């Protein structure tokens, strides 16, 4: 579980508050409508077998898909209209969005080939232009940020005349090598380098904690004019930092809003951390949607969905999420774990600190 520490760069730091998907807008800004574009076409291959039957965007976080948690975060940060970029074959995601509480506020764009953020944004560009807006939020579907960060990002972008405002965070040199390195000069982004080499990190960020940009931005629609300039990387993807570099080269001003950390969904351990975090939001109350068999012992916090199958004499908790369709056989014990709809805990077996899915039986 992450530990948030206060950071600041040229007055752009977040307040030191606990992580929560529900952020609060500063006074006087909640009434302003805002468009948010969410990129959700990724397959989530680093989640391994967990994404064989559903996408990363549909991974459950205590009863809600990750995409729903992201939309909630953006909405409480000021967004009132959404464009979600999905893969056309992700029928579960499309069906969810059409019946969700955001359905009337959401339009879908499709990215049939997974070729990076710029390509995904190109797929959304016609819908963005139809919205007749001058700015919008751009977010991946795999990260949640501390309480209030989205609102502060929006506020900074509106108060400071910028063509883009980037969420930035301090990381280690090792982590920077797989992210986008941000180079600042007097609070303005001078350069941004996708997946920098060790030499680039040493030369452009001569500190032990380089500044990097995760995928959450407030952008002027002028960024759309630079998407066609981006060439494919060696990996065959069209990288968004390259579009920002063209924006900067054309005289665009790019600012930053620092965040002290985030929770991201990349590996199975992240899915476990996210579920344990949201279970911990109310550590005293179990949420049980079914009648439990005799001898079941609950240790809150737990969430047991209707359709989860339990044998008699099980011990469930603390910090356990059982998704509908999973099975815990008689006298099984589950603690600090997630059991997904296609996962099973065998009779008399004890599980602690695990994600069980993808057809796993333990």
C-alpha positions, 0 to 999 in steps of 0.5 A, spaced: 500 500 500 502 506 498 505 511 503 503 519 500 509 524 502 508 531 501 512 534 495 512 541 491 515 543 485 514 551 484 508 551 488 505 546 484 504 540 490 498 537 492 495 537 499 497 531 504 491 528 504 489 520 504 488 516 498 480 516 495 477 516 489 472 521 491 476 528 490 473 535 492 473 541 487 475 547 490 470 552 492 467 556 486 469 551 481 464 545 482 459 548 477 464 548 471 462 543 466 468 539 463 470 534 458 474 528 460 477 523 455 479 516 458 483 511 454 481 504 455 482 500 449 488 496 452 488 489 453 492 489 460 497 483 458 501 484 464 496 482 468 497 475 465 491 470 466 487 475 469 485 478 463 484 472 458 477 473 459 476 481 460 480 487 459 484 491 465 478 496 465 473 491 467 478 488 473 473 489 479 475 493 485 470 491 491 464 491 486 466 496 481 470 495 474 476 499 474 473 504 469 467 506 474 472 508 479 476 512 474 470 515 471 468 517 479 474 520 480 474 524 474 467 526 475 468 529 482 474 533 479 469 536 475 468 532 469 461 532 466 462 529 459 466 523 457 469 520 451 471 513 453 476 510 447 475 502 447 477 496 443 471 494 439 472 487 441 471 489 449 464 487 449 463 487 456 466 494 457 461 497 452 455 493 455 457 496 462 458 503 459 451 503 456 448 501 462 452 505 467 450 511 471 454 515 466 451 512 460 447 519 458 454 523 459 458 518 455 460 517 448 464 511 445 470 511 440 473 505 438 481 504 437 481 497 433 489 497 433 492 498 440 498 503 437 499 507 443 496 514 446 496 518 440 493 513 436 487 512 441 487 520 442 486 520 434 480 515 434 477 520 439 479 527 436 472 527 432 468 526 438 472 531 442 471 537 436 464 535 436 463 537 443 466 544 442 470 545 448 477 549 448 480 544 453 479 537 456 482 532 461 486 526 458 486 520 463 488 512 462 483 507 465 489 504 470 490 509 475 487 513 481 490 519 484 490 522 491 483 526 494 483 532 490 488 532 485 484 532 479 480 538 482 487 541 483 489 539 476 483 543 473 484 549 477 491 550 475 490 549 468 484 554 468 488 559 472 495 559 469 494 560 461 497 554 459 496 549 453 497 543 457 498 542 464 501 535 466 500 531 472 507 529 475 511 525 480 517 524 483 520 517 482 526 513 482 531 513 476 529 506 475 522 507 475 523 513 470 526 509 465 519 506 464 516 512 464 516 519 461 521 524 464 519 531 465 525 537 464 522 543 468 525 550 467 522 556 472 516 551 472 515 550 465 516 544 461 522 544 457 522 537 455 519 531 456 522 524 454 518 517 453 522 511 456 529 515 457 536 512 457 540 512 463 544 517 460 538 522 459 536 521 466 543 523 469 544 529 464 537 532 464 535 530 471 541 530 475 537 528 482 536 522 485 528 523 484 527 525 477 520 528 475 516 524 471 509 524 468 504 519 469 498 519 464 493 524 467 493 531 463 489 537 462 490 539 455 488 545 450 484 542 444 490 545 440 494 538 442 490 535 437 493 539 431 500 536 433 498 528 433 499 527 426 506 529 427 508 523 431 511 518 428 511 510 431 516 509 436 521 503 435 515 499 439 510 501 433 506 505 438 505 513 437 507 516 444 503 522 447 510 525 450 512 526 443 505 530 441 507 534 447 514 535 444 511 538 438 506 542 442 512 545 446 516 546 439 511 550 436 511 555 442 506 552 447 506 553 454 506 546 458 505 547 466 505 541 471 501 539 478 505 535 482 502 529 485 505 525 491 503 518 488 498 514 485 495 507 485 495 503 478 493 497 476 498 494 472 500 487 475 496 482 479 499 485 486 496 492 484 489 489 483 490 486 490 492 493 493 487 497 490 481 492 493 485 492 500 485 499 499 477 500 498 475 495 503 479 499 508 475 505 507 470 502 512 474 497 516 468 495 521 462 493 516 462 487 512 458 487 505 455 481 504 450 480 498 448 473 500 445 468 505 452 465 508 452 457 510 452 455 517 459 456 521 461 461 516 466 466 520 467 473 517 472 478 520 471 485 517 472 488 512 469 483 507 465 484 500 462 478 498 457 478 492 451 475 490 453 469 486 459 467 490 459 460 492 461 458 500 461 451 503 460 451 510 465 452 516 469 458 512 473 463 515 473 470 510 477 476 512 480 481 514 480 485 507 477 480 502 473 481 496 469 475 493 466 476 486 460 473 484 462 466 480 467 464 485 468 458 490 470 457 496 469 450 498 468 448 505 472 450 511 476 454 506 480 460 509 481 466 506 485 473 508 487 479 505 485 476 498 481 477 492 478 471 489 475 473 482 469 470 478 473 464 475 477 462 481 476 457 487 479 455 494 479 448 495 476 445 501 480 446 508 485 450 504 488 457 507 489 463 502 493 469 505 495 475 500 493 472 494 489 474 487 485 468 485 483 468 478 484 466 471 481 459 472 486 458 478 484 453 484 488 453 490 
